[in-house]
Amino acid sequence: MDQQLYAKRCREAVRTKLEYLESCSDEQLKGIVEAVVFGISAESYLTAAEKEQLVSRVLYSFRGLDVLEPLLHDSQVTEIMVNSHEEIFFEKGGRLFTYDLAFESVERLETVIQTIVSSVNRTVNEASPIVDARLADGSRVNVVLPPVALKGPALTIRKFPERPLGLQDLIEKGALTPEAADYLIAAVKDRRNIFISGGTGSGKTTFLNALSQHIPSHERIITIEDSAELQIRTVPNLISLETRNPNTEGKGEITIRQLIKSSLRMRPSRIIVGEVRGAEALDMLQAMNTGHDGSLSTGHANSARDMLSRLETMVLSAVSLPLEVIRQQISSALDVMVHLSRMTDFSRKVVEICEVGAADGGAVKLKPQFVYDPSMECLQAVTKSVDEGGHVR
């Protein structure tokens, strides 16, 4: 069966019928689609499974994200990567697979993209070809359009579980040990500022979400993100802030820096910044240094030590200060660094938990508390001494 051809014919027939209806419920639409599919399938033999698959595909094209819907409904799929309308990959169990379905045309993919971004009041076009958005369930979306994307519209969806993973779930998956989890829970309850680092896809947002579940329910939390992804369900007094892209005239942009400054006037107990990538690092550190203890954030780096260097660079992009002053700001603001990594077997693990020490004229000191031991394949508590550079002797 040429499902692509059948789906297109069915969609056109259904669209013709819908032109005569002012409104149509999901149940009515399903009835129309089934009637059209069964009528067209009479021309050549289709199995019951093929008919059912065709009905679902046509339905999804009117009420969902077309051929991507089966992947969105598969709880084991964690990432969907559309390189062009004919080339789709997905991640399942940490491995990449080629999807056997494709969009019928570039125009159909563009329609799906516009549906996604318009639902969160964002715009993407040739003049502004890059945008971050989210789906209704909180899944992260990135879109890049031509002429920036040479093969055609590129769409990447990072899915998140319906139920946010907790630290106990991560322990069961082998991402950290019970002892390390207890240490981090105590750090959250003691209102220590925690920074989570890691590479792309290492699980930073998932881990931040898991830690956030241990914030006392009586506190007031402000979350600040490029695209709202955090699912904090244990704190009722919660405000979620999200950045806004500029309009077609280049006006109306709301940045993370602006949101952090505004959040300080909203009487937060803690501030959670989804990710720092640039000059907003300065504002985050200043917030942590001005009484907002227990704040959390994440950033991209290859190690906890590299993350400190990246923070220095980020602050320098915002203001020209002596390096010694910046390091003093960092050491005063941060209490604990947690580094995550994606392993060769595609699992994600915590590989470093360090306490942040002083910066006495040199680099900020790190005192490792837990370090991943490859031979044991888990975190081990550090009992050895540490040199001035923060390295275990």
DRENGULO-52766 format. One line per 3 residues: for each residue x, y, z of N, C-alpha, C. Coordinates in steps of 0.1 Angstrom, whole numbers, padded with zeros to 4 digits. Layout:
# residues N
X Y Z X Y Z X Y Z ~ ...
This chain:
# residues 393
0008 -0012 0000 0000 0000 0000 0009 0013 0000 ~ 0006 0022 -0009 0013 0034 -0009 0005 0044 0000 ~ 0009 0043 0013 0002 0050 0024 0002 0065 0021
0013 0070 0016 0015 0084 0014 0004 0089 0004 ~ 0002 0082 -0007 -0008 0085 -0017 -0022 0084 -0012 ~ -0025 0073 -0005 -0038 0071 0001 -0041 0082 0011
-0032 0085 0020 -0034 0095 0030 -0037 0109 0024 ~ -0030 0112 0013 -0032 0125 0006 -0046 0125 0000 ~ -0050 0114 -0006 -0064 0114 -0013 -0075 0115 -0002
-0073 0107 0009 -0083 0107 0020 -0084 0121 0026 ~ -0072 0128 0028 -0072 0141 0034 -0080 0151 0026 ~ -0077 0151 0013 -0084 0160 0003 -0099 0157 0003
-0103 0144 0004 -0118 0141 0004 -0124 0146 0017 ~ -0117 0144 0028 -0123 0148 0041 -0124 0163 0042 ~ -0113 0170 0036 -0114 0185 0036 -0126 0190 0028
-0129 0183 0017 -0140 0187 0009 -0153 0186 0017 ~ -0155 0175 0025 -0167 0173 0033 -0167 0183 0044 ~ -0156 0187 0050 -0156 0196 0061 -0160 0210 0057
-0158 0214 0044 -0162 0227 0039 -0177 0230 0041 ~ -0185 0219 0042 -0199 0221 0043 -0204 0221 0058 ~ -0194 0220 0067 -0197 0220 0081 -0192 0232 0088
-0200 0239 0096 -0195 0251 0103 -0186 0247 0115 ~ -0189 0236 0121 -0180 0231 0132 -0180 0215 0131 ~ -0171 0209 0138 -0170 0195 0137 -0163 0190 0150
-0170 0181 0157 -0164 0175 0170 -0154 0165 0166 ~ -0145 0161 0175 -0136 0150 0172 -0143 0137 0168 ~ -0154 0134 0175 -0161 0122 0171 -0167 0123 0157
-0173 0134 0153 -0178 0136 0140 -0167 0135 0129 ~ -0155 0141 0133 -0144 0140 0123 -0139 0126 0121 ~ -0139 0118 0132 -0135 0104 0131 -0144 0097 0122
-0157 0099 0124 -0167 0092 0115 -0165 0096 0101 ~ -0163 0108 0098 -0161 0113 0084 -0148 0106 0078 ~ -0137 0106 0086 -0125 0100 0081 -0127 0085 0078
-0133 0078 0088 -0135 0064 0086 -0143 0061 0073 ~ -0154 0069 0071 -0162 0067 0059 -0154 0069 0046 ~ -0145 0080 0046 -0137 0083 0034 -0127 0071 0032
-0120 0067 0043 -0110 0057 0042 -0116 0044 0036 ~ -0127 0040 0042 -0134 0027 0038 -0138 0028 0023 ~ -0143 0040 0019 -0147 0042 0005 -0136 0041 -0004
-0125 0048 -0001 -0113 0048 -0010 -0107 0034 -0010 ~ -0106 0028 0001 -0100 0015 0002 -0107 0004 -0005 ~ -0119 0006 -0009 -0127 -0003 -0017 -0121 -0005 -0031
-0113 0005 -0035 -0108 0004 -0049 -0097 -0007 -0049 ~ -0090 -0009 -0038 -0080 -0020 -0037 -0080 -0025 -0023 ~ -0076 -0038 -0022 -0077 -0045 -0009 -0067 -0039 0001
-0073 -0035 0013 -0064 -0031 0024 -0068 -0039 0036 ~ -0058 -0043 0044 -0061 -0051 0056 -0067 -0042 0066 ~ -0073 -0048 0077 -0079 -0041 0087 -0069 -0032 0094
-0057 -0037 0096 -0046 -0030 0102 -0042 -0018 0094 ~ -0041 -0019 0081 -0038 -0008 0072 -0049 0002 0072 ~ -0061 -0002 0072 -0072 0008 0073 -0071 0016 0086
-0069 0009 0097 -0068 0016 0110 -0056 0025 0110 ~ -0045 0021 0105 -0034 0030 0104 -0036 0042 0096 ~ -0044 0040 0085 -0047 0052 0076 -0057 0061 0082
-0066 0056 0089 -0076 0064 0097 -0069 0073 0107 ~ -0059 0067 0114 -0052 0074 0124 -0044 0085 0118 ~ -0037 0082 0107 -0028 0092 0100 -0036 0104 0095
-0048 0101 0089 -0056 0112 0084 -0061 0120 0095 ~ -0066 0114 0106 -0071 0121 0118 -0060 0130 0124 ~ -0048 0125 0125 -0037 0132 0131 -0034 0145 0122
-0036 0144 0109 -0033 0155 0100 -0043 0167 0103 ~ -0055 0164 0108 -0064 0174 0111 -0064 0179 0126 ~ -0061 0170 0135 -0062 0173 0149 -0048 0172 0156
-0038 0168 0150 -0025 0167 0156 -0013 0171 0148 ~ -0002 0165 0150 0011 0169 0143 0014 0159 0132 ~ 0003 0154 0125 0005 0146 0113 0013 0133 0116
0023 0130 0108 0030 0117 0109 0038 0116 0122 ~ 0039 0127 0130 0047 0127 0142 0039 0122 0154 ~ 0026 0121 0153 0017 0118 0164 0021 0104 0170
0023 0093 0162 0026 0080 0168 0039 0081 0177 ~ 0048 0089 0173 0061 0091 0180 0058 0099 0193 ~ 0049 0109 0192 0045 0116 0204 0038 0108 0214
0030 0098 0210 0023 0090 0219 0031 0078 0224 ~ 0043 0076 0219 0051 0065 0224 0059 0070 0235 ~ 0056 0065 0247 0063 0070 0259 0078 0067 0260
0082 0058 0252 0097 0054 0252 0105 0063 0243 ~ 0098 0070 0234 0106 0079 0225 0109 0092 0232 ~ 0121 0096 0233 0126 0107 0240 0129 0120 0231
0132 0117 0219 0135 0128 0210 0131 0125 0196 ~ 0125 0136 0189 0121 0134 0175 0129 0145 0167 ~ 0135 0140 0156 0144 0149 0148 0139 0149 0134
0134 0160 0129 0129 0161 0115 0140 0169 0108 ~ 0148 0163 0099 0158 0169 0092 0153 0176 0079 ~ 0142 0170 0074 0135 0176 0062 0121 0169 0062
0113 0172 0053 0100 0166 0052 0100 0151 0049 ~ 0111 0147 0043 0113 0133 0040 0122 0125 0049 ~ 0128 0132 0058 0139 0125 0066 0136 0128 0081
0132 0117 0088 0128 0118 0102 0135 0107 0110 ~ 0141 0111 0121 0148 0102 0130 0141 0103 0144 ~ 0143 0093 0153 0138 0094 0166 0148 0087 0176
0148 0091 0188 0156 0084 0198 0147 0076 0208 ~ 0151 0064 0209 0144 0054 0218 0154 0046 0226 ~ 0153 0046 0239 0162 0038 0247 0177 0043 0245
0178 0056 0242 0192 0062 0240 0197 0059 0226 ~ 0190 0052 0217 0196 0049 0204 0187 0056 0193 ~ 0194 0059 0182 0187 0066 0171 0182 0056 0161
0169 0059 0156 0163 0051 0146 0158 0060 0135 ~ 0157 0054 0123 0150 0061 0111 0135 0058 0112 ~ 0127 0068 0110 0113 0067 0110 0108 0063 0096
0099 0054 0095 0095 0049 0082 0083 0057 0076 ~ 0079 0068 0082 0069 0076 0077 0076 0090 0073 ~ 0069 0098 0065 0074 0111 0061 0062 0120 0058
0065 0133 0059 0055 0143 0055 0053 0142 0040 ~ 0041 0145 0035 0038 0144 0021 0044 0155 0013 ~ 0047 0166 0020 0053 0177 0013 0060 0187 0022
0068 0196 0017 0074 0206 0026 0063 0215 0032 ~ 0053 0218 0024 0042 0227 0028 0035 0221 0040 ~ 0034 0208 0040 0027 0201 0051 0035 0202 0064
0048 0200 0063 0057 0202 0075 0057 0216 0079 ~ 0057 0226 0070 0056 0240 0074 0043 0243 0082 ~ 0032 0237 0077 0019 0239 0084 0020 0234 0098
0026 0223 0100 0027 0217 0114 0036 0226 0123 ~ 0047 0231 0117 0056 0240 0124 0048 0253 0129 ~ 0041 0259 0120 0033 0271 0123 0023 0268 0134
0017 0256 0133 0007 0252 0143 0013 0252 0157 ~ 0026 0247 0158 0033 0245 0171 0036 0259 0176 ~ 0043 0267 0168 0048 0280 0173 0037 0290 0176
0026 0290 0168 0015 0299 0170 0008 0296 0183 ~ 0008 0284 0187 0001 0280 0200 0007 0286 0212 ~ 0020 0290 0211 0027 0296 0223 0031 0311 0219
0023 0316 0210 0025 0331 0206 0039 0334 0202 ~ 0045 0325 0193 0058 0328 0188 0057 0328 0172 ~ 0067 0334 0166 0067 0335 0152 0080 0330 0146
0079 0323 0135 0091 0318 0127 0088 0320 0113 ~ 0097 0326 0106 0096 0328 0091 0110 0330 0085 ~ 0111 0334 0073 0124 0336 0066 0132 0347 0073
0125 0357 0077 0131 0369 0084 0137 0365 0098 ~ 0129 0356 0104 0134 0352 0118 0132 0336 0118 ~ 0143 0330 0112 0141 0315 0109 0144 0306 0121
0148 0311 0132 0151 0302 0144 0142 0305 0155 ~ 0136 0295 0161 0127 0298 0173 0127 0286 0182 ~ 0125 0288 0195 0123 0278 0205 0109 0279 0210
0102 0268 0211 0088 0267 0215 0086 0255 0224 ~ 0073 0252 0226 0070 0240 0234 0057 0235 0230 ~ 0054 0222 0233 0041 0216 0231 0033 0217 0243
0020 0214 0242 0011 0215 0254 0016 0207 0266 ~ 0022 0196 0263 0027 0187 0274 0040 0192 0280 ~ 0046 0203 0275 0058 0208 0280 0070 0204 0272
0069 0195 0262 0080 0190 0254 0087 0202 0247 ~ 0100 0202 0247 0108 0213 0241 0108 0212 0226 ~ 0107 0223 0219 0107 0224 0204 0117 0234 0199
0125 0230 0189 0133 0239 0183 0131 0238 0168 ~ 0130 0250 0161 0127 0251 0147 0137 0259 0140 ~ 0142 0254 0129 0151 0262 0120 0146 0261 0106
0144 0272 0100 0138 0273 0086 0149 0276 0076 ~ 0146 0273 0063 0155 0279 0053 0154 0294 0053 ~ 0164 0301 0049 0177 0297 0042 0187 0291 0052
0185 0292 0065 0195 0288 0074 0196 0272 0074 ~ 0185 0265 0073 0185 0251 0072 0185 0247 0057 ~ 0195 0241 0052 0197 0239 0038 0189 0228 0032
0185 0218 0040 0178 0207 0035 0163 0209 0036 ~ 0158 0220 0042 0144 0223 0044 0141 0225 0058 ~ 0129 0228 0062 0126 0230 0076 0130 0219 0085
0137 0223 0096 0142 0213 0106 0135 0215 0119 ~ 0130 0204 0124 0122 0204 0136 0127 0194 0146 ~ 0130 0199 0158 0135 0189 0169 0126 0190 0181
0121 0179 0186 0112 0179 0197 0119 0170 0208 ~ 0122 0176 0220 0127 0169 0231 0115 0166 0240 ~ 0111 0153 0241 0099 0149 0249 0103 0148 0264
0093 0150 0272 0095 0148 0287 0084 0139 0292 ~ 0087 0131 0302 0077 0122 0306 0064 0129 0312 ~ 0053 0122 0311 0040 0128 0317 0042 0130 0332
0048 0121 0339 0051 0122 0353 0065 0125 0355 ~ 0069 0137 0360 0083 0141 0362 0090 0130 0370 ~ 0102 0127 0366 0110 0117 0373 0115 0123 0386
0115 0115 0397 0120 0120 0410 0134 0114 0412 ~ 0140 0118 0423 0154 0113 0426 0153 0098 0428 ~ 0142 0092 0434 0141 0078 0436 0141 0071 0422
0134 0077 0412 0134 0071 0399 0148 0071 0393 ~ 0156 0081 0395 0169 0082 0390 0179 0072 0397 ~ 0176 0070 0410 0184 0060 0417 0181 0046 0411
0168 0043 0408 0165 0030 0403 0171 0028 0389 ~ 0173 0039 0382 0179 0039 0368 0194 0038 0369 ~ 0200 0040 0381 0214 0039 0383 0221 0052 0380
0213 0063 0380 0219 0077 0377 0227 0082 0388 ~ 0223 0078 0401 0230 0082 0413 0227 0073 0424 ~ 0234 0074 0435 0233 0065 0446 0224 0071 0456
0218 0062 0465 0209 0068 0476 0217 0078 0485 ~ 0230 0075 0487 0238 0084 0496 0239 0098 0489 ~ 0242 0098 0476 0243 0111 0469 0230 0118 0469
0219 0110 0467 0206 0117 0467 0202 0123 0480 ~ 0206 0116 0491 0203 0122 0505 0211 0135 0506 ~ 0224 0135 0502 0232 0147 0503 0226 0158 0495
0220 0156 0483 0214 0166 0475 0201 0171 0481 ~ 0193 0162 0486 0181 0166 0493 0183 0175 0505 ~ 0193 0171 0512 0197 0180 0524 0202 0193 0519
0209 0194 0508 0214 0207 0503 0202 0215 0498 ~ 0192 0209 0492 0180 0217 0488 0173 0222 0500 ~ 0171 0214 0510 0163 0218 0522 0171 0228 0530
0185 0227 0530 0193 0237 0537 0195 0250 0529 ~ 0187 0252 0518 0188 0264 0510 0202 0267 0504 ~ 0208 0257 0500 0222 0259 0493 0219 0261 0478
0227 0270 0473 0226 0273 0458 0233 0262 0450 ~ 0225 0256 0441 0230 0244 0434 0230 0247 0419 ~ 0242 0244 0412 0243 0246 0398 0245 0232 0392
0237 0229 0381 0238 0216 0374 0244 0218 0361 ~ 0255 0211 0358 0262 0212 0345 0261 0198 0337 ~ 0264 0199 0324 0264 0187 0317 0263 0190 0302
0266 0180 0294 0265 0182 0279 0251 0181 0274 ~ 0249 0183 0261 0236 0182 0255 0230 0168 0257 ~ 0218 0167 0261 0211 0155 0263 0216 0147 0275
0223 0153 0284 0228 0146 0296 0217 0145 0307 ~ 0206 0152 0306 0195 0151 0316 0195 0162 0326 ~ 0200 0174 0322 0201 0185 0332 0187 0190 0336
0178 0191 0326 0165 0196 0330 0157 0186 0338 ~ 0158 0173 0335 0152 0162 0342 0157 0162 0357 ~ 0170 0164 0358 0176 0164 0372 0172 0176 0380
0172 0188 0373 0167 0200 0380 0153 0198 0384 ~ 0145 0192 0376 0131 0190 0380 0130 0181 0392 ~ 0138 0170 0392 0138 0161 0403 0142 0167 0416
0153 0176 0416 0157 0183 0428 0146 0193 0432 ~ 0139 0199 0423 0129 0209 0427 0118 0203 0435 ~ 0115 0190 0433 0104 0184 0440 0107 0184 0455
0119 0187 0460 0122 0186 0474 0122 0200 0480 ~ 0118 0210 0473 0117 0223 0478 0105 0224 0487 ~ 0106 0229 0500 0094 0229 0509 0082 0236 0502
0071 0230 0505 0058 0235 0498 0054 0249 0502 ~ 0059 0254 0514 0054 0267 0519 0062 0278 0512 ~ 0072 0276 0504 0080 0286 0498 0073 0292 0485
0078 0303 0481 0074 0310 0468 0085 0308 0458 ~ 0082 0302 0446 0092 0299 0437 0089 0307 0424 ~ 0100 0312 0418 0099 0318 0404 0108 0310 0395
0102 0305 0384 0111 0298 0374 0112 0307 0362 ~ 0124 0307 0356 0127 0315 0344 0133 0306 0334 ~ 0127 0306 0322 0132 0297 0311 0130 0303 0298
0138 0299 0288 0136 0303 0274 0123 0297 0269 ~ 0120 0285 0272 0108 0278 0269 0104 0270 0281 ~ 0092 0273 0287 0088 0267 0299 0087 0251 0298
0096 0245 0306 0097 0230 0306 0095 0224 0320 ~ 0099 0231 0330 0099 0225 0343 0085 0222 0348 ~ 0084 0211 0355 0071 0206 0360 0071 0204 0375
0071 0216 0382 0072 0215 0396 0057 0214 0402 ~ 0054 0203 0408 0041 0201 0413 0039 0200 0428 ~ 0050 0203 0435 0050 0202 0450 0049 0215 0457
0050 0226 0449 0050 0240 0454 0038 0247 0448 ~ 0028 0250 0456 0016 0257 0451 0019 0272 0447 ~ 0028 0278 0455 0031 0293 0453 0042 0294 0442
0038 0292 0430 0048 0291 0419 0044 0300 0407 ~ 0054 0308 0402 0052 0316 0390 0062 0312 0380 ~ 0057 0309 0368 0066 0305 0357 0067 0316 0347
0080 0320 0344 0082 0331 0335 0089 0326 0322 ~ 0086 0331 0311 0092 0326 0298 0096 0338 0290 ~ 0107 0336 0283 0112 0347 0274 0103 0349 0262
0105 0360 0255 0097 0363 0243 0106 0368 0232 ~ 0105 0362 0220 0113 0367 0209 0108 0380 0204 ~ 0117 0388 0197 0112 0400 0191 0102 0398 0180
0094 0408 0177 0084 0407 0166 0091 0409 0153 ~ 0083 0410 0142 0089 0412 0129 0096 0425 0127 ~ 0093 0435 0136 0099 0448 0136 0112 0448 0145
0115 0437 0151 0126 0436 0160 0124 0442 0174 ~ 0111 0443 0177 0107 0449 0190 0100 0439 0199 ~ 0099 0442 0212 0091 0434 0221 0098 0422 0227
0111 0421 0225 0119 0410 0230 0119 0411 0246 ~ 0117 0399 0252 0119 0398 0267 0130 0388 0269 ~ 0141 0392 0275 0152 0383 0277 0152 0377 0291
0161 0367 0293 0162 0361 0306 0168 0371 0316 ~ 0176 0380 0312 0182 0390 0321 0171 0399 0326 ~ 0161 0403 0317 0150 0411 0322 0141 0404 0331
0139 0391 0329 0130 0383 0337 0137 0381 0351 ~ 0150 0379 0352 0156 0377 0365 0155 0390 0373 ~ 0158 0402 0366 0157 0414 0373 0142 0417 0378
0133 0413 0370 0119 0415 0374 0115 0405 0385 ~ 0120 0393 0385 0117 0383 0395 0121 0388 0409 ~ 0132 0396 0410 0137 0400 0423 0126 0409 0430
0117 0415 0422 0107 0424 0428 0094 0416 0431 ~ 0094 0402 0429 0082 0394 0431 0082 0386 0444 ~ 0091 0390 0453 0093 0383 0466 0095 0368 0465
0105 0364 0457 0107 0349 0456 0115 0344 0468 ~ 0112 0332 0472 0120 0325 0482 0132 0319 0475 ~ 0130 0314 0463 0141 0309 0455 0138 0312 0440
0149 0313 0432 0147 0315 0418 0154 0303 0411 ~ 0146 0298 0401 0152 0287 0393 0153 0292 0379 ~ 0165 0293 0374 0168 0297 0360 0171 0284 0352
0162 0281 0342 0163 0268 0335 0177 0266 0329 ~ 0183 0276 0323 0196 0274 0317 0202 0288 0315 ~ 0215 0289 0318 0222 0302 0315 0232 0299 0304
0232 0308 0294 0241 0306 0282 0250 0318 0280 ~ 0246 0330 0286 0254 0342 0283 0254 0352 0294 ~ 0251 0364 0291 0253 0375 0301 0243 0374 0313
0233 0366 0311 0223 0364 0323 0230 0357 0334 ~ 0242 0351 0332 0249 0345 0343 0252 0355 0354 ~ 0255 0367 0350 0258 0378 0360 0246 0381 0369
0234 0382 0363 0222 0385 0370 0219 0373 0380 ~ 0221 0361 0375 0218 0349 0383 0227 0349 0395 ~ 0240 0351 0393 0249 0352 0405 0246 0363 0414
0242 0374 0409 0239 0385 0418 0226 0382 0426 ~ 0216 0375 0420 0204 0371 0427 0208 0362 0438 ~ 0217 0352 0436 0221 0342 0446 0229 0349 0457
0235 0360 0454 0243 0368 0464 0235 0378 0471 ~ 0223 0379 0468 0215 0390 0475 0203 0384 0483 ~ 0205 0373 0489 0195 0367 0498 0186 0357 0492
0187 0353 0480 0178 0343 0474 0185 0329 0475 ~ 0187 0325 0487 0194 0312 0489 0185 0301 0485 ~ 0192 0290 0481 0184 0278 0476 0181 0279 0461
0186 0288 0454 0183 0289 0440 0190 0279 0432 ~ 0185 0275 0420 0191 0265 0412 0191 0269 0397 ~ 0201 0264 0390 0202 0267 0376 0210 0256 0369
0211 0256 0355 0219 0246 0348 0227 0254 0337 ~ 0237 0246 0332 0245 0252 0321 0252 0240 0314 ~ 0257 0243 0301 0264 0233 0293 0279 0234 0296
0285 0222 0299 0299 0221 0301 0303 0207 0301 ~ 0317 0204 0300 0322 0191 0300 0326 0186 0314 ~ 0326 0194 0324 0329 0190 0338 0325 0202 0347
0325 0199 0360 0322 0210 0369 0332 0221 0369 ~ 0345 0217 0367 0356 0227 0366 0354 0236 0354 ~ 0351 0229 0342 0348 0237 0330 0336 0246 0331
0326 0242 0339 0315 0250 0341 0318 0263 0348 ~ 0327 0263 0358 0332 0275 0364 0339 0284 0355 ~ 0347 0279 0346 0354 0287 0336 0344 0293 0326
0333 0285 0322 0323 0291 0313 0315 0302 0320 ~ 0312 0300 0333 0305 0311 0340 0314 0324 0340 ~ 0327 0322 0342 0335 0334 0342 0334 0341 0328
0335 0333 0317 0333 0339 0304 0320 0346 0302 ~ 0309 0339 0307 0296 0345 0305 0295 0359 0312 ~ 0300 0359 0325 0300 0372 0332 0308 0383 0325
0319 0379 0319 0328 0389 0312 0320 0394 0300 ~ 0311 0386 0294 0304 0391 0282 0293 0401 0286 ~ 0290 0402 0299 0280 0412 0304 0287 0424 0309
0298 0423 0316 0305 0435 0322 0320 0432 0323 ~ 0327 0443 0322 0342 0442 0323 0346 0443 0337 ~ 0350 0432 0343 0354 0432 0357 0367 0424 0358
0375 0427 0368 0387 0419 0370 0383 0404 0373 ~ 0391 0395 0368 0388 0381 0369 0387 0377 0384 ~ 0395 0383 0393 0395 0380 0407 0381 0383 0413
0375 0394 0408 0362 0399 0414 0351 0389 0409 ~ 0352 0385 0396 0342 0375 0391 0343 0362 0399 ~ 0355 0357 0401 0357 0345 0408 0351 0346 0422
0353 0357 0428 0348 0359 0442 0333 0359 0442 ~ 0327 0365 0431 0312 0364 0430 0307 0350 0429 ~ 0314 0342 0420 0310 0328 0418 0311 0320 0431
0322 0322 0438 0325 0314 0450 0315 0318 0461 ~ 0311 0330 0461 0301 0335 0471 0287 0330 0468 ~ 0284 0329 0455 0270 0326 0450 0267 0311 0451
0277 0303 0446 0274 0289 0444 0279 0281 0456 ~ 0271 0271 0460 0275 0262 0471 0278 0248 0466 ~ 0270 0243 0457 0272 0229 0452 0271 0229 0437
0280 0221 0431 0280 0219 0416 0277 0204 0414 ~ 0268 0201 0405 0265 0187 0401 0267 0186 0386 ~ 0275 0176 0382 0278 0174 0368 0272 0161 0363
0265 0161 0352 0259 0149 0346 0266 0146 0333 ~ 0266 0133 0329 0272 0129 0317 0264 0118 0310 ~ 0264 0117 0297 0258 0107 0290 0269 0096 0287
0267 0084 0291 0277 0074 0291 0277 0067 0277 ~ 0287 0058 0275 0288 0051 0262 0276 0041 0260 ~ 0270 0036 0271 0259 0027 0269 0245 0035 0268
0246 0048 0266 0235 0057 0263 0227 0061 0276 ~ 0232 0056 0288 0226 0060 0300 0231 0073 0305 ~ 0224 0080 0314 0227 0093 0319 0230 0091 0334
0242 0097 0338 0245 0095 0352 0251 0108 0358 ~ 0250 0109 0371 0257 0120 0378 0271 0115 0380 ~ 0281 0123 0376 0295 0119 0376 0303 0127 0386
0298 0139 0390 0305 0147 0400 0295 0154 0409 ~ 0297 0155 0422 0291 0164 0431 0301 0171 0439 ~ 0303 0184 0437 0313 0191 0444 0308 0203 0452
0315 0206 0463 0312 0218 0471 0321 0229 0465 ~ 0315 0241 0464 0323 0252 0459 0330 0259 0471 ~ 0343 0261 0470 0350 0267 0480 0354 0282 0477
0363 0287 0484 0367 0301 0482 0376 0303 0470 ~ 0378 0316 0466 0387 0319 0455 0397 0328 0461 ~ 0407 0323 0467 0418 0331 0473 0429 0334 0463
0426 0344 0455 0436 0349 0446 0438 0341 0433 ~ 0432 0328 0433 0434 0320 0421 0420 0315 0417 ~ 0420 0303 0411 0407 0297 0406 0398 0294 0418
0386 0293 0415 0376 0289 0425 0379 0274 0429 ~ 0379 0271 0442 0382 0258 0446 0370 0249 0446 ~ 0372 0237 0442 0361 0227 0442 0365 0215 0451
0356 0211 0460 0359 0200 0469 0350 0189 0465 ~ 0354 0179 0458 0345 0168 0454 0340 0160 0466 ~ 0327 0158 0465 0320 0150 0476 0317 0136 0471
0313 0135 0458 0310 0122 0452 0316 0123 0438 ~ 0322 0112 0434 0328 0111 0420 0325 0097 0415 ~ 0322 0097 0402 0318 0085 0395 0330 0076 0394
0329 0063 0398 0339 0053 0397 0336 0044 0385 ~ 0343 0044 0374 0340 0035 0363 0340 0020 0366 ~ 0349 0017 0375 0350 0002 0379 0338 -0003 0386
0332 0007 0394 0320 0003 0402 0307 0007 0395 ~ 0309 0015 0385 0298 0021 0377 0288 0028 0385 ~ 0293 0036 0395 0284 0044 0403 0292 0054 0410
0285 0064 0417 0291 0074 0425 0298 0068 0437 ~ 0309 0074 0441 0316 0070 0453 0318 0082 0461 ~ 0316 0082 0474 0319 0093 0483 0334 0095 0484
0338 0107 0483 0353 0111 0483 0357 0113 0497 ~ 0368 0105 0501 0373 0107 0515 0387 0112 0514 ~ 0393 0113 0502 0407 0117 0501 0408 0132 0502
0420 0137 0504 0422 0152 0505 0422 0158 0491 ~ 0420 0171 0491 0419 0178 0478 0429 0189 0477 ~ 0436 0191 0466 0446 0201 0464 0440 0215 0462
0448 0225 0461 0443 0239 0459 0435 0241 0446 ~ 0437 0233 0436 0430 0234 0424 0417 0226 0424 ~ 0414 0220 0436 0401 0213 0437 0402 0199 0432
0414 0193 0430 0416 0180 0425 0419 0170 0436 ~ 0413 0158 0435 0416 0148 0445 0430 0143 0444 ~ 0437 0142 0456 0450 0137 0456 0450 0121 0456
